[in-house]
Every structure is written in C-alpha cells, then in structure tokens.
Amino acid sequence: SCCAGTVLALSCPILVLSPGWQRGACLDALSLSYHFFITSQAKPGQPWCEVQGQINGKTFLSYDCQTKEFKPIGPWGMKLKDRSFWQQQEETVKLLVEELRKKLLDIKAENFTKSGSLTMQGRLMCERGADGHTRASWQFRFNESITYRFDPNNRKWTVDHSGGQQVKDMLDGDRELTMLLVRTSNGDCQSWLQQVWEHWDETQETTGLVTVAATNMVEGGHLGCRITW
C-alpha cells in the first residue's frame, strides 16, 4: 500500500520511504466543517449564536456572538491561528452568522409566527477525498425538526419531510441566500481546506515515528526480508 513506502531489497535492514508518504499519500480524506447554532431570541445572558469549526471531526475554533471572541481550540487551532487565512476565516464566519440570523428572522415571520423562538442548526462541510476531488455541502435544521440540504454545485435545496415544503419554497426563491452559500462554500471554505491540506504535516496533533522490524527469512528456497510495521 502507499503507506508501506518502497522496500529496497538490497539487504534486509534497508527501507526507503517515498517522499510525502505521511501527508499526501496516506491521508485518506480531509474534512473542514463549521457548525452553527443561531436563535431568533436568546435568553438573557446567552449568546444568540455559537460556532464550532472542526477538522476531521476535531474542534479547532469556537466563536459566540456575546463575547465576540474567535478562539483557537486545541493543538490544531493554536497552529492554524497564525496562518494567513485565519483572519479572513474570522471575518467570513462573523458575516455569515449575521446574514443567517436575518434569514432566520424572515423565516420565522413568514412560517413560524406562533412559536416564541426559532432556532437554526447549520453545518457547512468541505471535504477532500482520497482521490483529490473536493466537494461542499450545507445542512440546516429549524427547531431541531426538519432537515434542509443545499448543494452549492447545482444550487438546489432538498428536504427530508413533506411538511417542510413551504420553507423549502422560500429558500429556493431567496437568490441572495443562494449566492451567499455558494460563495462561502465553493470559494472561502474550499480555499481554507486547501491551505489546511498544504500544511497537514504541521497541523497534526502528534507526529509519529515509524517503527520497523526487519528480519531475514527463507521461503521456498529464496532468501527474503519480512518487514513488520
């Protein structure tokens, strides 16, 4: 496999690893995601928005609209905060939650007039597969019920429940929201994902050394070498 490197069978102890085996060759996939929680009416002393950023499911940033602090979290956050994209990421995320709250209030006024408060749980996901191809997607839930998904490539909304058709129609007709989601996912998020990928070696939480045991073996009358990882 790619992670086994290249065995140079001149003598048993010699093992050559191809360049980039640790980062590019052996990383099956990379995901960068942003999880949003926004409410139309926050309780006293509580933020109306909270954001978490994750790399492969591990949190590297947090933000809330009360403290307005964009905090790096964990080893990845501490290393990424000095990258050139960190400030741009902060500005984009702050703008995004402001715009999403405006849309939340519009949806509440038109479709949830009887409810006291309306919440939105959103997720932006950008992924790079093992084949090098990238893709992005959005997912939203209102009051933790019906899930709405947006594909930035075909710019189409889908809903997992027939009862969500009215909100879906409203989202379909919102050209301003469509452009915001497309621009953020296909532009900003993909750019940030690329930068994380390029600095993958530096942002790993642990840098492991390869332990190799090499022993001589004779099989079928031939002298060989058994490599154990």
C-alpha positions in Angstrom: 0.0 0.0 0.0 1.1 3.6 -0.2 1.9 3.8 3.5 4.3 0.9 3.3 6.7 3.0 1.4 9.2 1.4 -1.0 11.2 -1.6 0.1 14.7 -1.6 -1.3 15.7 -5.3 -1.1 19.4 -5.0 -1.3 19.7 -6.2 2.3 17.2 -6.7 5.0 17.6 -3.6 7.1 17.3 -1.1 4.2 13.9 0.6 3.8 13.2 3.7 1.7 10.1 5.8 2.3 8.8 7.7 -0.7 8.5 11.5 -0.1 5.2 12.6 1.2 4.1 9.2 2.4 2.9 10.6 5.7 0.8 13.5 4.4 -0.3 13.3 0.8 -0.1 9.5 0.2 -1.6 8.1 3.3 -4.3 10.7 4.3 -7.5 9.0 3.0 -9.6 12.2 3.3 -9.8 15.6 4.9 -12.9 17.4 6.1 -13.3 21.0 7.3 -16.7 21.8 8.8 -18.4 24.7 10.6 -21.3 24.1 12.9 -23.7 27.0 13.6 -26.4 27.4 16.3 -28.5 30.5 15.9 -31.6 31.6 17.7 -34.1 34.3 16.9 -34.5 35.2 20.6 -31.7 34.5 23.0 -32.3 34.1 26.7 -30.8 36.8 29.0 -27.1 36.4 29.3 -26.9 33.8 26.5 -25.4 34.3 23.0 -27.7 34.3 20.0 -25.1 32.4 18.0 -22.4 29.8 18.6 -20.0 28.4 16.1 -17.6 25.5 16.2 -15.0 24.7 13.5 -13.8 21.1 13.1 -11.1 19.4 11.1 -11.8 15.7 10.7 -14.3 16.0 13.5 -11.9 17.6 16.0 -12.7 21.1 17.2 -10.1 23.8 16.3 -12.1 27.0 16.8 -15.1 28.4 18.7 -17.0 31.7 18.4 -20.1 33.1 20.1 -22.0 36.4 19.4 -21.9 37.5 23.0 -18.1 37.6 23.8 -17.4 38.0 20.0 -14.1 36.1 20.6 -12.8 33.9 17.8 -10.9 31.4 19.9 -8.4 28.7 18.6 -9.1 25.4 20.3 -6.6 22.5 20.8 -3.3 21.9 19.0 -4.7 22.4 15.6 -6.3 25.8 16.5 -3.1 27.0 18.1 -1.1 26.2 15.0 -3.7 27.4 12.5 -4.3 30.8 14.2 -1.0 32.1 12.8 -1.9 31.2 9.2 -2.7 33.9 6.7 -6.3 32.6 6.3 -7.3 32.8 10.0 -8.3 36.5 9.9 -10.2 36.0 6.6 -11.9 33.0 8.1 -13.0 35.0 11.2 -14.4 37.9 9.1 -16.3 35.5 6.9 -17.8 33.4 9.7 -18.9 36.6 11.6 -20.6 38.0 8.4 -22.2 34.6 7.7 -23.9 34.3 11.1 -25.2 37.8 10.8 -26.7 37.1 7.4 -28.1 33.7 8.6 -29.8 35.3 11.5 -31.5 37.8 9.2 -32.8 34.9 7.1 -33.9 33.1 10.3 -36.0 36.1 11.3 -37.5 36.2 7.9 -38.4 32.6 8.0 -39.9 33.0 11.5 -42.0 36.0 10.4 -43.5 34.1 7.5 -43.7 30.5 8.7 -43.4 30.3 12.4 -45.5 33.2 13.7 -47.0 31.3 16.6 -43.7 30.0 18.0 -41.9 32.1 20.7 -38.4 31.4 19.4 -37.0 29.8 16.3 -33.6 28.1 16.3 -31.3 27.2 13.4 -28.7 24.5 13.4 -26.5 24.7 10.4 -23.4 22.9 9.1 -21.1 23.8 6.3 -18.9 20.8 5.2 -16.0 20.9 2.8 -14.2 17.7 2.0 -11.3 16.4 0.1 -11.5 12.7 -0.9 -8.6 10.2 -1.2 -8.9 10.8 -5.0 -8.1 14.5 -4.5 -11.6 15.7 -5.5 -13.3 18.2 -3.3 -17.0 18.8 -2.5 -19.0 21.0 -0.3 -22.5 20.8 1.2 -24.8 22.7 3.6 -27.4 21.3 6.1 -29.9 23.2 8.2 -32.5 22.3 10.8 -35.1 24.6 12.3 -36.3 23.9 15.8 -34.5 20.5 15.6 -37.1 19.1 13.3 -37.0 19.0 9.5 -33.6 18.9 7.8 -32.9 21.0 4.7 -29.9 20.4 2.5 -28.3 22.7 -0.1 -26.0 21.6 -2.9 -23.8 24.5 -3.9 -23.0 22.9 -7.2 -26.5 22.6 -8.6 -27.8 25.3 -6.3 -30.8 23.1 -5.3 -32.5 22.6 -1.9 -33.8 19.2 -0.8 -35.9 18.5 2.3 -36.3 15.2 4.2 -40.0 15.7 5.1 -43.1 16.7 3.1 -44.0 19.2 5.9 -41.1 21.3 5.1 -42.1 22.2 1.5 -43.3 25.8 2.4 -39.9 26.7 3.9 -38.1 25.0 1.1 -40.0 27.1 -1.5 -39.0 30.2 0.4 -35.3 29.1 0.4 -35.5 28.2 -3.3 -36.6 31.7 -4.1 -34.0 33.5 -2.0 -31.4 34.4 -4.6 -29.3 36.5 -2.1 -29.1 33.5 0.3 -28.2 31.2 -2.6 -25.3 33.4 -3.7 -24.0 33.7 -0.1 -24.0 29.9 0.4 -22.4 29.2 -2.9 -19.7 31.9 -2.4 -18.8 30.7 1.1 -18.7 27.0 0.3 -17.2 26.9 -3.1 -14.9 29.9 -2.6 -13.9 30.6 1.0 -14.3 27.1 2.5 -12.5 25.3 -0.4 -9.6 27.8 -0.1 -9.3 27.2 3.6 -9.4 23.4 3.1 -6.6 23.7 0.6 -4.4 25.6 3.0 -5.1 23.1 5.8 -4.1 20.3 3.3 -0.9 22.0 2.3 0.1 22.4 5.9 -1.1 19.0 7.0 2.2 17.8 8.4 2.5 20.9 10.6 -1.1 20.6 12.0 -1.1 17.0 13.1 -1.7 16.6 16.8 1.0 14.0 17.0 3.9 13.3 14.8 4.5 9.5 15.0 7.7 7.8 14.1 7.5 4.6 12.0 8.7 1.6 13.9 10.0 -1.1 11.5 11.3 -4.5 12.4 13.2 -6.3 9.7 14.1 -10.0 9.9 15.7 -12.4 7.4 13.5 -15.2 6.2 13.9 -18.2 3.9 10.8 -19.3 2.0 10.7 -21.7 -0.9 14.5 -21.8 -1.0 14.7 -18.0 -1.5 16.3 -15.5 0.9 13.9 -12.7 1.7 13.1 -10.0 4.1 10.0 -9.7 6.4 9.1 -6.1 7.2 6.7 -5.6 10.2 5.1 -2.2 10.8 
